[in-house]
Amino acid sequence: MEQSKHSEEEILKLGKKLIKELDLVYTTNTLARWMAHYLAELINNINKCQSKEEKSKLQKECCDTILEIWEKRERVPIEKPTEKLKPIIDVISLLKKNENPFIRHKFLDKRNRLKNSNSSWLNFLEIVIKNSERIYRKSLIAMVSEELLEKDKEWIDEHGNFLSDNEMSVVEYLDSIRELEISIHGEEKKGASEKEKVLYLFNELEEQIDEQKEELLKLKKILLKSSKNLNKKS
């Protein structure tokens, strides 16, 4: 088994993490119980060994076993990194298939605006893009519990070298959105009850949607007035 990417210390640390995760399903899963016992015994044998040569041999065998188990982790009865984030991953993957809907196009830049009736539509589009991005961020983070994200961050902090690029990027992306929300809105929700958090979230979402509707009605009024004026001239 190839170990060149990781030190034996890192691999053994991963082995201890696997034992900890297996212990969570220890009482209800025979395979988890056997694997936890097997890995713990391998690591314990290393600690008890007094011969340097024998200890080195046991470490290599143990590390090979840990890496083999890790490579087949989809079949191991533990909660894998980002496993519970799968619904979020599906949403992100779906959006990646198309152009980012929140790209700020050049024509929305005030310096490049056309000085005609299109400015009303541009005002509306600006509100739609700004608010849709906020609604997207808030809804995405609302799908993820703090505890779940923290647990996956632990995987990155402690065993990031063993995770796939996709596993790493999903957690980092969600954490960056959460940090952005905190930097914008501060710590208002800290210490709030679950009910208060839900109300706070939906009040914010409703505000964004109401603002879009208000701008839409304003646009409608402008266009109807414009059409009446054109009819009078004709």
Secondary structure, DSSP 8 states (H G I E B T S, - for coil): ---TTS-HHHHHHHHHHHHHHHHTTTTT-HHHHHHHHHHHHHHHHHHH---HHHHHHHHHHHHHHHHHHHHTGGGSSS--TTGGGHHHHHHHHHHHTS--TT---GGGSGGG--SSTHHHHHHHHHHHHHHHHHHHHHHHHHTS-HHHHHHHHHHHHHHGGGS-HHHHHHHHHHHHHHHHHHHHHTTTTTT--HHHHHHHHHHHHHHHHHHHHHHHHHHHHHHHHHHHHHHHH-
